[in-house]
């Protein structure tokens, strides 16, 4: 049989779901045509798809030897090696592929992503720009480059690229989703621009939805409410830490909780959440329609979505109603833009009167802070309760931030540099994922140098996966500096838990007002600034008053942990009150 006939039959079998038969067919082809690069290349690709990576690499290496000038073969071999954790072997093959065909945009983009994945941002940027030179309006190239720039500390350039991509692709939900997420970090974005981007995404999402779906639920305002919690983050993620107190301390006679996890990832936090819930559904394999149908089958009264526009969350599926009341909470600091989401759960500080104008949802304001931090978990025992040692007067003041690199925009750098100038001899520790790459270190060192801060006053640290070591790092920081216009949430709570005071700037939107809400809740409103200039004054003033700083550090651990911020039982009651408010509102509607 001719090679092409084998290949066509194998492709048909694989596309029909008969992958094992396709492999058998290609193995037969190899016995008849052992020098066919086409057969070996296809066989390697299919073997890799079923997890036989080692066998796949063997066939693709031989295919590459037989056809050294065929770009797709070299690229596929390189991509599989990189995915298998062997970038030193794989990247040269990918380089060869783009050298062979410099106009092959998918190859260029795959190579750029692989370089980004190993932290080679400089080469990655060059390859992304080559792809854009070939196809200037390519959405994947523009968004890929923008994402890489954001991850390397070039926030301003990244946001501008996302804006351009958004204008070039007004009907692309994926591009619009990336734009609206990026705008949360932008120093120069107005609340109106941010809201318009979310509303635009919402209009695109609602096409093909079922906003007029009618629920069969009885309108009983006093019943035990069946609540669904839908999230990508039901593991050791910030969402898990804030969700745990609600599930653990709730009144089971009032609220029933069913969790819907859209990712298969599981760990100790997953186990705790699952044990505290009344029901658990792994919906990681569901498409949008199946997801909604699965949730509907449980007869929920209220569905609370916890991911918003982060990652690959399930938000878009809720254009088809899964419950009579749909709300969003916790995982995303802005409106969803989706007309079928009825409520957003916030507080009066994060979203004061008038914030409704920038939301497509109604605002349900919980009493006190909208989050409750339950601490790092029982595994950390007394170590996580130990007070920090006093600051030594002969040591320089150390400021610090452990926030996401995406939050470290130009205005943040400018303001932090002013703080360092105002406190001679002080230093700044920035610990965040990605800052250890050469490009990110260069970007930040250069940005601070342009503001008159020598690199010797900066300590740029990569994140650590060890939670003990991470929390212990807060004892090396005298004063934590919050980010803006996107504040920290978990980072602020962790700092306070470990006795490290935090200075925050209160902004115009929810993302920029979380710090104010948390600090007010723990009794530290004096650490909240209204302007960048005041931020500098507060941070410098605290640093220069060593006695006040030492006193605050010593009492902060208990002050924070005894506050409403860490009151799980109280938060469960307040949360229940908000859920019932939303449910009663639906019951009262005709």
LINHU-V820051 format. One record per run of one state. SS is the DSSP state (h for helix, s for strand, l for the rest). FROM is the first residue (numbers start at 0). TO is the last residue. If there is no record, write none. Layout:
BEGIN
ss={SS SS}
from={FROM FROM}
to={TO TO}
END
This chain:
BEGIN
ss={l h l h l h l h l h l h l h l h l h l h l h l h l s l s l h l s l h l s l h l s l h s l s l s l h l s l h l s l h l h l s l h l h s l h l s l h l s l h l h l h s l h l h l h l h l}
from={0 2 15 18 32 36 49 52 66 70 83 86 100 104 117 120 134 138 151 154 168 172 183 190 206 209 210 224 231 237 249 254 261 267 276 278 282 287 297 301 305 314 319 320 324 328 342 346 354 358 361 365 377 385 397 401 404 407 409 422 426 431 437 449 454 457 461 466 476 478 481 489 497 500 505 509 512 513 521 524 527 529 531 544 545 561 563 566 567 588}
to={1 14 17 31 35 48 51 65 69 82 85 99 103 116 119 133 137 150 153 167 171 182 189 205 208 209 223 230 236 248 253 260 266 275 277 281 286 296 300 304 313 318 319 323 327 341 345 353 357 360 364 376 384 396 400 403 406 408 421 425 430 436 448 453 456 460 465 475 477 480 488 496 499 504 508 511 512 520 523 526 528 530 543 544 560 562 565 566 587 589}
END
